[in-house]
């Protein structure tokens, strides 16, 4: 118990150092950085939605340096094949099959514009996310551990895109919306990126540290009332549930599945440790509810016609 408490305090201190170190390069996106770190320590994945030029690639690259993890960026295009992600088998000089690893074999993967590639290629990435392995030529190849995917989508241009099915969207722990920086932050960005000084980042944690903290988060105790709150919150999104909210019956076609409740509790545990608490409360569940529920509830035509946004619905449920 004493060792776990000490580890929790170490994680809190490490979180503050990571936020400060990433903040040297990524300016004005503290909430986005917090959400990405939460997913990493919960062993989850992030779908990041934002217009081009908001430092999504820089964010992932910076976090990989601060965590001392390997990083690969995959640009998703309509002609991308599954083997371009996972790798392929070739005949070597001795006429034996040799597996050539693809870019998926890295600790952190940036899947840039994931909705620009056909479902077959999307599925290759999503299999890796779920199973932490790839199968090529009937042989299973394990991915590095820890393994984390940050996929991006452009919310503006939808021509020539392949929308992720709901079952695949559900694999992502968080759906994070990244917005334009505030004026003061943008001034700092312009100053920092148009000068001759480059920031030198130092690694705060290692891959082994992350694996240990992932196990620690799962050991965090949670009171029954907090678990019940999370499950009721998810149940409110389902029109057929006994706890259904009037907004669910009026504005939602489909509600969130059981995975949402699991992620709410895992995310609340991590949020609590980041903030120096040894057990999460209802406020911790509320703090991470939006990115978890945002892509798991489907508005109906009535909601779209009346201009009722997903955020408005979640706020009402909370």
URKAKA-V716761 format. One record per run of one state. SS is the DSSP state (2 for helix, 1 for strand, 0 for the rest). FROM is the first residue (numbers start at 0). TO is the last residue. Records with the same first field share a line. If there is no record, write none. Layout:
SS = FROM-TO / FROM-TO
This chain:
0 = 0-0 / 23-28 / 41-44 / 49-54 / 66-69 / 75-80 / 91-95 / 101-106 / 112-112 / 116-117 / 131-131 / 136-137 / 142-146 / 153-164 / 169-172 / 177-181 / 193-205 / 219-222 / 235-244 / 254-256 / 274-280 / 287-287 / 293-296 / 299-299 / 305-308 / 317-317
2 = 1-22 / 29-40 / 55-65 / 81-85 / 113-115 / 118-130 / 165-168 / 182-192 / 206-218 / 223-234 / 245-250 / 257-273 / 281-286 / 288-292 / 300-304 / 309-316
1 = 45-48 / 70-74 / 86-90 / 96-100 / 107-111 / 132-135 / 138-141 / 147-152 / 173-176 / 251-253 / 297-298
